[in-house]
Amino acid sequence: MSEACCPAGMDCRILVLDDEPLILLDLEFAVEDAGCIPITALELSEALAIAEHESIVAAILDVSLSHGETCAPVARTLAERGVPYVLHTGDLDRMDEAVRKLGGVLVPKPTPAAVVVSRALEGVTQRQQA
């Protein structure tokens, strides 16, 4: 698979939410390698504020967060704004049905960070072509 790049002429800011710092860092570097600007969050409240107030073109969301939280509020906010997102999870078998209904592209953990970013950017390209 070829590495995805941000569409030409675009301020490509991608929200990355993951409560595991090493995974977040890996994704952050992959977003930068794709020519985009990572906007990172370790917590739900932080990601929700970014989703509500920042200009972003796509997002990568860890589904299961600390304290029993999920990315559902962020995913709903992004969907309302028309921002494509990837649900990046190691809990596909344990995911709540409500999270499954959120839409987005499901990308299981472990998946190489470059592939996760590529999947997120596919949503940006599809949105531009629509």
KAQUI-V859255 format. One record per backbone hydrogen bond with DSSP energy under -0.5 kcal/mol. CO is the residue of the C=O (numbers start at 1). NH is the residue of the N-H. E is the energy in kcal/mol with one decimal. If there is no record, write none. Layout:
{{CO/NH/E} {CO/NH/E}}
This chain:
{{7/10/-1.4} {10/12/-1.4} {11/13/-1.3} {12/14/-0.5} {12/37/-3.3} {13/57/-2.9} {13/58/-1.0} {14/39/-2.9} {15/60/-2.7} {16/18/-0.5} {16/41/-2.2} {17/62/-2.2} {19/21/-0.7} {20/24/-2.6} {21/25/-2.5} {22/26/-2.1} {23/27/-2.5} {24/28/-2.5} {25/29/-2.3} {26/30/-1.9} {27/31/-2.5} {28/32/-2.1} {29/33/-2.6} {30/34/-1.3} {31/36/-2.2} {32/35/-2.1} {34/6/-2.0} {36/38/-0.6} {37/14/-2.5} {38/40/-0.6} {39/16/-2.4} {41/18/-1.9} {43/47/-2.2} {44/48/-2.8} {45/49/-2.0} {46/50/-1.9} {47/51/-2.9} {48/52/-2.1} {49/53/-1.9} {50/54/-2.8} {54/56/-0.9} {57/84/-0.6} {58/15/-2.2} {59/86/-2.5} {60/17/-2.9} {60/62/-0.5} {61/88/-3.1} {63/65/-0.7} {63/71/-1.2} {65/68/-0.6} {66/69/-1.5} {69/65/-2.9} {71/74/-0.7} {71/75/-2.6} {72/76/-2.6} {73/77/-1.9} {74/78/-2.7} {75/79/-2.6} {76/80/-2.2} {77/81/-1.5} {78/82/-0.7} {78/83/-2.7} {79/82/-0.9} {82/84/-0.6} {84/59/-1.2} {85/105/-1.8} {86/61/-3.3} {86/88/-0.8} {87/89/-0.7} {87/107/-2.9} {88/63/-0.9} {89/109/-2.6} {91/94/-0.6} {91/95/-1.3} {96/99/-0.7} {96/100/-1.8} {97/101/-1.5} {99/102/-1.7} {100/103/-0.8} {104/106/-0.5} {105/87/-3.0} {105/107/-0.5} {107/89/-1.6} {112/115/-0.8} {112/116/-1.9} {113/117/-2.5} {114/118/-2.0} {115/119/-2.4} {116/120/-1.9} {117/121/-2.5} {118/122/-1.6} {119/123/-1.0} {120/124/-0.9} {121/125/-2.3} {122/126/-2.5} {123/127/-2.0} {124/128/-2.1} {125/129/-1.8} {126/130/-1.0}}
